[in-house]
């Protein structure tokens, strides 16, 4: 099992350091951007009905989101209908 597979297994069991604090909208936060494109992580995101929001520097003033190319981390949120 590689590092990404171990991280996803830990997240699935609810014992991850990346679980968002109580009262926040995110399910998981601060995940390193390097794991986003891994097939196991993508499968986890789809199977749980989550969506990703990229976090990191915002180069345009007032911008609400960060582009994936500029992101350093990402957060996962439940999809709303």
C-alpha positions as CSV (number, residue, x, y, z in Angstrom):
1,X,0.0,0.0,0.0
2,X,1.5,3.4,-1.0
3,X,1.2,6.6,0.9
4,X,-1.9,7.9,-0.9
5,X,-3.8,4.6,-0.5
6,X,-2.9,4.7,3.2
7,X,-4.2,8.3,3.5
8,X,-7.5,7.4,1.8
9,X,-7.9,4.4,4.0
10,X,-7.3,6.5,7.1
11,X,-9.8,9.1,5.9
12,X,-12.4,6.5,5.2
13,X,-12.1,5.2,8.7
14,X,-12.4,8.6,10.2
15,X,-9.0,8.7,11.9
16,X,-7.3,11.3,9.7
17,X,-5.4,14.5,10.6
18,X,-7.2,16.1,7.7
19,X,-10.8,15.9,9.1
20,X,-12.2,19.4,9.4
21,X,-13.0,20.7,12.8
22,X,-16.6,20.5,14.1
23,X,-18.7,23.4,12.9
24,X,-17.0,23.8,9.5
25,X,-18.6,23.1,6.2
26,X,-15.7,21.1,4.9
27,X,-15.5,17.3,5.5
28,X,-11.7,17.3,5.0
29,X,-9.2,20.2,4.7
30,X,-5.6,20.8,4.1
31,X,-5.0,17.8,1.9
32,X,-1.8,18.2,-0.1
33,X,-2.4,19.0,-3.8
34,X,0.0,16.2,-4.8
35,X,-2.6,13.5,-3.9
36,X,-5.5,15.0,-5.8
37,X,-4.9,13.3,-9.1
38,X,-4.1,9.9,-7.7
39,X,-6.8,7.4,-8.9
40,X,-7.5,6.1,-5.4
41,X,-8.2,9.7,-4.2
42,X,-10.4,10.4,-7.2
43,X,-12.4,7.2,-6.5
44,X,-12.8,8.2,-2.9
45,X,-14.0,11.7,-3.8
46,X,-16.6,10.3,-6.3
47,X,-17.8,7.5,-4.1
48,X,-18.5,9.8,-1.2
49,X,-20.2,12.5,-3.3
50,X,-17.6,15.1,-2.4
51,X,-16.4,18.1,-4.3
52,X,-12.9,19.7,-4.1
53,X,-12.1,23.3,-3.5
54,X,-8.5,24.3,-4.1
55,X,-6.6,26.4,-1.6
56,X,-3.5,28.4,-1.8
57,X,-2.4,31.7,-3.1
58,X,-4.8,33.9,-4.9
59,X,-3.1,36.1,-7.4
60,X,-6.1,38.3,-8.4
61,X,-7.4,40.6,-5.8
62,X,-10.9,39.6,-4.7
63,X,-10.8,36.2,-6.3
64,X,-13.0,33.7,-4.4
65,X,-11.3,30.5,-5.6
66,X,-7.8,29.3,-6.3
67,X,-6.9,27.7,-9.6
68,X,-5.7,24.1,-9.4
69,X,-2.4,25.1,-11.1
70,X,-1.7,27.5,-8.2
71,X,-3.1,25.4,-5.4
72,X,-1.0,24.1,-2.5
73,X,-3.8,22.1,-0.9
74,X,-7.5,21.3,-1.3
75,X,-10.6,20.8,0.9
76,X,-13.4,18.4,0.3
77,X,-17.1,19.3,0.8
78,X,-20.3,17.4,0.5
79,X,-22.1,18.0,-2.8
80,X,-25.4,19.8,-2.4
81,X,-28.3,18.9,-4.6
